[in-house]
Amino acid sequence: MYRILVINPGSTSTKVALYKGDKSVWNETLAYSNEQLAGFEKIIDQLEMRRLDVEKTLHKKKLDVKSLSAVVGRGGPFKPLESGTYKVSEDLLRDIRSGNVQAEHISNIGALLAHEIAEQAGVPAFFVDPVSVDEFEPVARISGIPELERKSLLHALNIKATAHRAAKDLGRSLSDINLIVVHLGGGISICPIRKGRVIDANNANEGGPFSPERSGSLPVSSLAKLCYSGTFSYAEMKKRLVGNGGLIAHLGTNDSIEIERRIEAGDKQARLVYEAMAYQIAKEIGAMATVLKGEVDAILLTGGLAKSDVLIHWIKERVAFLAPVVVYAGENEMEALALGALRVLKGEEEAKTY
Amino acid sequence: MRMTKIRMCQTKGVFLTKTFRILVINPGSTSTKVALFENIKELFMSSIMHSEKELQPFSKIADQHEFRVNVIEKSLGENSMDIQTLDCVVGRGGLLHPIPSGTYEVNEKMLQDLGKAEWGEHASNLGGIIAYDIGQEVGIPAFIVDPVVVDEMRPEARISGIPDIERRSIFHALNQKAVARIAAQELGLKYEEANLIVVHMGGGISVGAHEKGKVIDVNNALNGDGPFSPERAGGVPVGQLVELCFSGKYTEDELKKRLVGKGGVVAYLGTNDMRRVEKEFLSGDEKIKLIYSAMAYQVAKEIGVCATVLKGKVHRIVLTGGLAYDNHFVGLIRERVEWIAGISVYPGEEEMKSLAMGALRVLRGEEKAKIYS
């Protein structure tokens, strides 16, 4: 039985878990206060503190690292990569340390943490399907302005994990089927997956449907006008697109449970906005169906918002004609990482090299 | 006597056999088109081009009034056209407040809005005004038909991801509606019974979801969403666009030009001459092939979008506008969307005929003229 240590650094915590095969043995969340994190100028400077805390946890759990088969860390916004499970390499370590990545983000140090623990154990370190997974076809990269290339950034970890799971449930190989996978979280990613490859994606920060916290696509001339109006600074505008856009901008909350409560109580505006979000999600699914030329085996809805029955109902009524819709509510990053490593350990997939 | 005739026409069907003489006036940004129709038959059409120099003295569109009237009168004279023989005049509708689709009688309120450019400056604002002048002179009604501000969008389609930007309905309504009627008829359906996805492909591209006679959603080709087109950027990544706006590299006007006018194909390839692009596409130029295919890819995506708006109940996909002459381009779209519904292609656009037909429906009593208020 393979024993896999999973390390997932988030902005205010590090999650650590031990898996035996595909089963979780234990799962710990090491939380950090704002004061603890305030002292670090750059995110990467937190590495030492985070590593020591992970080691303490392993000690507390009496885990002998020598008993591990592999360590897997969350991948970050690295350079554009094919999807899959990657072995942490010297090149990657150098790129992370020198900041040669698409964005500074805490997930960048996941691979470093995995590497350092794996070194002690003498086992391989992996990362799985980072947000920078890029399997776009050339036509998908073109926008209407040459210097604004459409970029592939997506919730790849959950999207690919859900695709693997659905393929198994369908009794098919992922490399034989076409899927549209919809990740419904604070941001929303919608991806056509052709025989395992993610050939397009809306890029949740740049377009597609609006989401609980993001604006999605906007009429561009109106957006430009707003930018030049002098009313907002650059940082404010960015915040209006990502962070304070979408549901939060319209309704003052990004909490779907609260919004459903308001709808139940007869709040018409809440209903209109929430339904408009479902409407835009459906539209993006329709767009991606043409990318697959209508050959779609299933549409998968996943992420936290997939627990919202009313939202799912509204989406389904518009897209059910395309393909069967299957709901995999929630997301389990730890399991997704463990399973990614496990596929390689079992030899079902080959680890890719960064 | 004239007035009596119009009233009688309201009795539906009575005058189906009568011949109506309709004058059509279509002022564009660089030309004025004038045509005479007898029912749907065009007796003459003249297109008078205006150079930049001719139009330069006029700071506002409304100031071109007299200039355009003279042009039209001259054309009527050349064609020995006696306006007293007309039954109505129809002008290309201008920028008005959002209104439902249809044929509108030009009234005081409309003249005011067009004259003051209350909803924006556009050459077609003069269409309604001049039609009204001639109508008054003869004592016959003046109409406009399906202006770009036709708005039948559903409430959920209006919401964008930030509250102060509303999605608006501005599109090639005249051609979309005219072609949709023809397509429905060919399916043996009334337009009011049919679900259609209509794709107008010209300098800008609009893709409309027509549900039982209403365009319940459409990308705004002018304000930038949907596919890029020969001259427009369409939807682009919003975060990167904001970055560009704040980069200091472009003034607001320059940036707007990059979105509409100098965006899309012309930005990538330096030309918006799609016949040239098609030719070079066939010769195998890799860059041209990529841009040309990407535009088809985005048009197809927008068609998929409209299919979900119609919940998959689509009788027909209808391709129209100048780009629909390009068989290769149509082919690239077809392979991505033909699973949604059958495809009909009506290349080009017949604005003059569409305007005449809009007026004719009212003259024949098939439709009531709507009132702009």
HADDOCK unambig.tbl for C-alpha pairs under 7 A between the chains (distance, minus, plus):
assign (segid A and resid 139 and name CA) (segid B and resid 290 and name CA) 6.20 0.50 0.50
assign (segid A and resid 139 and name CA) (segid B and resid 293 and name CA) 6.59 0.50 0.50
assign (segid A and resid 139 and name CA) (segid B and resid 294 and name CA) 4.61 0.50 0.50
assign (segid A and resid 140 and name CA) (segid B and resid 294 and name CA) 6.88 0.50 0.50
assign (segid A and resid 142 and name CA) (segid B and resid 294 and name CA) 6.36 0.50 0.50
assign (segid A and resid 143 and name CA) (segid B and resid 236 and name CA) 5.64 0.50 0.50
assign (segid A and resid 144 and name CA) (segid B and resid 228 and name CA) 5.01 0.50 0.50
assign (segid A and resid 144 and name CA) (segid B and resid 232 and name CA) 6.90 0.50 0.50
assign (segid A and resid 144 and name CA) (segid B and resid 233 and name CA) 3.76 0.50 0.50
assign (segid A and resid 144 and name CA) (segid B and resid 234 and name CA) 5.96 0.50 0.50
assign (segid A and resid 144 and name CA) (segid B and resid 236 and name CA) 6.26 0.50 0.50
assign (segid A and resid 144 and name CA) (segid B and resid 263 and name CA) 5.94 0.50 0.50
assign (segid A and resid 144 and name CA) (segid B and resid 264 and name CA) 4.28 0.50 0.50
assign (segid A and resid 145 and name CA) (segid B and resid 233 and name CA) 5.91 0.50 0.50
assign (segid A and resid 145 and name CA) (segid B and resid 263 and name CA) 6.00 0.50 0.50
assign (segid A and resid 145 and name CA) (segid B and resid 264 and name CA) 6.16 0.50 0.50
assign (segid A and resid 145 and name CA) (segid B and resid 267 and name CA) 6.50 0.50 0.50
assign (segid A and resid 146 and name CA) (segid B and resid 267 and name CA) 6.73 0.50 0.50
assign (segid A and resid 146 and name CA) (segid B and resid 268 and name CA) 6.04 0.50 0.50
assign (segid A and resid 148 and name CA) (segid B and resid 237 and name CA) 6.81 0.50 0.50
assign (segid A and resid 148 and name CA) (segid B and resid 240 and name CA) 6.32 0.50 0.50
assign (segid A and resid 150 and name CA) (segid B and resid 237 and name CA) 6.54 0.50 0.50
assign (segid A and resid 205 and name CA) (segid B and resid 239 and name CA) 6.74 0.50 0.50
assign (segid A and resid 206 and name CA) (segid B and resid 237 and name CA) 4.53 0.50 0.50
assign (segid A and resid 206 and name CA) (segid B and resid 238 and name CA) 4.87 0.50 0.50
assign (segid A and resid 206 and name CA) (segid B and resid 239 and name CA) 5.29 0.50 0.50
assign (segid A and resid 207 and name CA) (segid B and resid 237 and name CA) 5.76 0.50 0.50
assign (segid A and resid 207 and name CA) (segid B and resid 238 and name CA) 6.36 0.50 0.50
assign (segid A and resid 210 and name CA) (segid B and resid 161 and name CA) 4.92 0.50 0.50
assign (segid A and resid 214 and name CA) (segid B and resid 161 and name CA) 6.92 0.50 0.50
assign (segid A and resid 215 and name CA) (segid B and resid 161 and name CA) 3.84 0.50 0.50
assign (segid A and resid 215 and name CA) (segid B and resid 162 and name CA) 5.88 0.50 0.50
assign (segid A and resid 216 and name CA) (segid B and resid 161 and name CA) 5.98 0.50 0.50
assign (segid A and resid 217 and name CA) (segid B and resid 238 and name CA) 6.33 0.50 0.50
assign (segid A and resid 218 and name CA) (segid B and resid 160 and name CA) 6.36 0.50 0.50
assign (segid A and resid 218 and name CA) (segid B and resid 161 and name CA) 6.89 0.50 0.50
assign (segid A and resid 218 and name CA) (segid B and resid 238 and name CA) 6.89 0.50 0.50
assign (segid A and resid 219 and name CA) (segid B and resid 167 and name CA) 6.85 0.50 0.50
assign (segid A and resid 219 and name CA) (segid B and resid 223 and name CA) 5.70 0.50 0.50
assign (segid A and resid 219 and name CA) (segid B and resid 224 and name CA) 4.96 0.50 0.50
assign (segid A and resid 219 and name CA) (segid B and resid 225 and name CA) 5.28 0.50 0.50
assign (segid A and resid 219 and name CA) (segid B and resid 235 and name CA) 6.88 0.50 0.50
assign (segid A and resid 220 and name CA) (segid B and resid 223 and name CA) 6.26 0.50 0.50
assign (segid A and resid 220 and name CA) (segid B and resid 224 and name CA) 4.86 0.50 0.50
assign (segid A and resid 220 and name CA) (segid B and resid 225 and name CA) 6.60 0.50 0.50
assign (segid A and resid 220 and name CA) (segid B and resid 235 and name CA) 6.31 0.50 0.50
assign (segid A and resid 221 and name CA) (segid B and resid 223 and name CA) 5.01 0.50 0.50
assign (segid A and resid 221 and name CA) (segid B and resid 224 and name CA) 5.84 0.50 0.50
assign (segid A and resid 221 and name CA) (segid B and resid 256 and name CA) 6.66 0.50 0.50
assign (segid A and resid 222 and name CA) (segid B and resid 165 and name CA) 6.61 0.50 0.50
assign (segid A and resid 222 and name CA) (segid B and resid 223 and name CA) 6.70 0.50 0.50
assign (segid A and resid 224 and name CA) (segid B and resid 245 and name CA) 6.55 0.50 0.50
assign (segid A and resid 227 and name CA) (segid B and resid 242 and name CA) 6.67 0.50 0.50
assign (segid A and resid 227 and name CA) (segid B and resid 245 and name CA) 6.30 0.50 0.50
assign (segid A and resid 228 and name CA) (segid B and resid 252 and name CA) 6.38 0.50 0.50
assign (segid A and resid 234 and name CA) (segid B and resid 246 and name CA) 6.37 0.50 0.50
assign (segid A and resid 238 and name CA) (segid B and resid 239 and name CA) 6.71 0.50 0.50
assign (segid A and resid 245 and name CA) (segid B and resid 161 and name CA) 5.94 0.50 0.50
assign (segid A and resid 245 and name CA) (segid B and resid 162 and name CA) 5.77 0.50 0.50
assign (segid A and resid 246 and name CA) (segid B and resid 161 and name CA) 4.36 0.50 0.50
assign (segid A and resid 246 and name CA) (segid B and resid 162 and name CA) 5.97 0.50 0.50
assign (segid A and resid 249 and name CA) (segid B and resid 162 and name CA) 6.11 0.50 0.50
assign (segid A and resid 249 and name CA) (segid B and resid 163 and name CA) 6.65 0.50 0.50
assign (segid A and resid 250 and name CA) (segid B and resid 162 and name CA) 6.92 0.50 0.50
assign (segid A and resid 250 and name CA) (segid B and resid 163 and name CA) 5.85 0.50 0.50
assign (segid A and resid 272 and name CA) (segid B and resid 156 and name CA) 6.21 0.50 0.50
assign (segid A and resid 273 and name CA) (segid B and resid 159 and name CA) 6.96 0.50 0.50
assign (segid A and resid 275 and name CA) (segid B and resid 156 and name CA) 6.74 0.50 0.50
assign (segid A and resid 276 and name CA) (segid B and resid 156 and name CA) 4.66 0.50 0.50
assign (segid A and resid 276 and name CA) (segid B and resid 157 and name CA) 6.70 0.50 0.50
assign (segid A and resid 276 and name CA) (segid B and resid 159 and name CA) 6.36 0.50 0.50
assign (segid A and resid 282 and name CA) (segid B and resid 308 and name CA) 6.28 0.50 0.50
assign (segid A and resid 283 and name CA) (segid B and resid 305 and name CA) 4.37 0.50 0.50
assign (segid A and resid 283 and name CA) (segid B and resid 308 and name CA) 5.73 0.50 0.50
assign (segid A and resid 283 and name CA) (segid B and resid 309 and name CA) 6.77 0.50 0.50
assign (segid A and resid 284 and name CA) (segid B and resid 305 and name CA) 6.31 0.50 0.50
assign (segid A and resid 286 and name CA) (segid B and resid 304 and name CA) 4.44 0.50 0.50
assign (segid A and resid 286 and name CA) (segid B and resid 305 and name CA) 4.73 0.50 0.50
assign (segid A and resid 286 and name CA) (segid B and resid 307 and name CA) 6.65 0.50 0.50
assign (segid A and resid 286 and name CA) (segid B and resid 308 and name CA) 5.68 0.50 0.50
assign (segid A and resid 287 and name CA) (segid B and resid 301 and name CA) 4.04 0.50 0.50
assign (segid A and resid 287 and name CA) (segid B and resid 302 and name CA) 6.05 0.50 0.50
assign (segid A and resid 287 and name CA) (segid B and resid 304 and name CA) 4.54 0.50 0.50
assign (segid A and resid 287 and name CA) (segid B and resid 305 and name CA) 5.00 0.50 0.50
assign (segid A and resid 288 and name CA) (segid B and resid 301 and name CA) 6.68 0.50 0.50
assign (segid A and resid 289 and name CA) (segid B and resid 304 and name CA) 6.68 0.50 0.50
assign (segid A and resid 290 and name CA) (segid B and resid 300 and name CA) 6.25 0.50 0.50
assign (segid A and resid 290 and name CA) (segid B and resid 301 and name CA) 5.70 0.50 0.50
assign (segid A and resid 290 and name CA) (segid B and resid 304 and name CA) 5.81 0.50 0.50
assign (segid A and resid 290 and name CA) (segid B and resid 336 and name CA) 5.26 0.50 0.50
assign (segid A and resid 290 and name CA) (segid B and resid 337 and name CA) 5.95 0.50 0.50
assign (segid A and resid 291 and name CA) (segid B and resid 301 and name CA) 6.96 0.50 0.50
assign (segid A and resid 291 and name CA) (segid B and resid 336 and name CA) 6.83 0.50 0.50
assign (segid A and resid 293 and name CA) (segid B and resid 335 and name CA) 6.98 0.50 0.50
assign (segid A and resid 293 and name CA) (segid B and resid 336 and name CA) 4.50 0.50 0.50
assign (segid A and resid 293 and name CA) (segid B and resid 337 and name CA) 6.41 0.50 0.50
assign (segid A and resid 294 and name CA) (segid B and resid 339 and name CA) 6.10 0.50 0.50
assign (segid A and resid 317 and name CA) (segid B and resid 311 and name CA) 6.91 0.50 0.50
assign (segid A and resid 318 and name CA) (segid B and resid 308 and name CA) 5.19 0.50 0.50
assign (segid A and resid 318 and name CA) (segid B and resid 309 and name CA) 6.81 0.50 0.50
assign (segid A and resid 318 and name CA) (segid B and resid 311 and name CA) 4.47 0.50 0.50
assign (segid A and resid 319 and name CA) (segid B and resid 308 and name CA) 5.91 0.50 0.50
assign (segid A and resid 319 and name CA) (segid B and resid 311 and name CA) 6.52 0.50 0.50
assign (segid A and resid 321 and name CA) (segid B and resid 312 and name CA) 5.74 0.50 0.50
